[in-house]
Amino acid sequence: MPIYSKAQYGELMAKAEQFMKNRMGELIETIDNVSEHIIGEHTPNRLKKSVARISGQDRFYHTVCAPAKKMLDMKYISTSYNPLEMPTTYVVLSK
């Protein structure tokens, strides 16, 4: 089980936050634009005002499910754990 000091965990979370702001934000915007364009091409005129909202529903799949599947396929993460393992558990020390 990973054990982090408060400073180490803070550094890790700062890097994750930086990645999400810089790279993920740009990627999500691109995915939203492509999705909105494609869905808009196939949406009846009476529903055109709803295209942005409808296409936004794709965001969860494209930003959470698809990357998780890709990480599984690339063996960055795994679902085959030893029964004694707790793969999402970690400790952050307060000092």
C-alpha positions in Angstrom: 0.0 0.0 0.0 1.5 3.4 -1.0 2.2 5.7 1.9 2.7 9.4 1.2 3.8 12.3 3.4 1.4 15.2 3.2 4.0 17.1 1.1 4.4 14.2 -1.3 0.7 13.7 -1.7 0.3 17.5 -2.3 3.0 17.4 -5.0 1.3 14.4 -6.6 -2.1 16.1 -6.6 -0.6 19.4 -7.9 0.8 17.5 -10.9 -2.5 15.8 -11.5 -4.3 19.1 -11.3 -1.9 20.7 -13.7 -2.4 17.9 -16.2 -6.1 18.1 -15.9 -6.1 21.9 -16.4 -3.7 22.0 -19.2 -3.9 18.8 -21.2 -7.3 17.4 -20.2 -9.1 20.8 -20.6 -7.8 21.1 -24.1 -8.7 17.5 -24.9 -12.2 17.8 -23.5 -12.8 21.0 -25.5 -11.7 19.2 -28.7 -13.8 16.2 -27.9 -16.8 18.4 -27.2 -16.4 20.3 -30.5 -16.1 17.2 -32.6 -19.0 15.5 -30.8 -21.2 18.6 -31.1 -20.3 18.9 -34.8 -21.1 15.2 -35.6 -24.3 15.1 -33.6 -25.4 18.5 -35.0 -25.1 17.1 -38.6 -27.7 14.4 -37.7 -30.1 16.4 -35.5 -33.4 17.6 -36.8 -33.7 21.4 -37.1 -36.3 21.5 -34.3 -33.7 20.1 -31.9 -30.7 22.1 -33.0 -30.8 24.3 -29.9 -30.2 21.1 -27.8 -27.1 19.9 -29.6 -24.6 21.3 -27.2 -26.4 19.7 -24.2 -26.9 16.4 -26.0 -23.3 16.2 -27.2 -22.1 17.0 -23.6 -23.5 13.7 -22.5 -20.7 12.0 -24.5 -18.1 13.7 -22.3 -18.3 11.0 -19.6 -17.6 8.2 -22.0 -14.9 10.0 -23.9 -13.1 11.4 -20.8 -13.5 8.6 -18.3 -14.6 5.3 -19.8 -12.5 5.3 -23.0 -9.2 6.4 -21.3 -9.7 3.8 -18.5 -10.3 1.1 -21.2 -7.2 2.2 -23.0 -5.1 2.1 -19.8 -6.4 -1.4 -19.2 -5.5 -2.4 -22.8 -2.0 -0.9 -22.4 -1.5 -2.6 -19.0 -1.1 0.7 -17.2 -3.8 -0.4 -14.8 -5.1 -3.9 -14.1 -8.2 -5.6 -12.7 -6.5 -8.9 -11.8 -5.6 -8.4 -8.2 -4.4 -10.7 -5.4 -7.3 -11.2 -3.0 -5.2 -9.4 -0.3 -4.6 -6.4 -2.5 -6.5 -3.1 -2.1 -5.6 -1.4 -5.4 -7.2 2.0 -4.7 -6.0 2.3 -1.1 -3.3 4.6 0.0 -2.3 6.5 3.2 -1.4 10.2 3.6 0.5 10.9 6.7 -0.5 14.1 8.4 3.1 15.1 9.2 
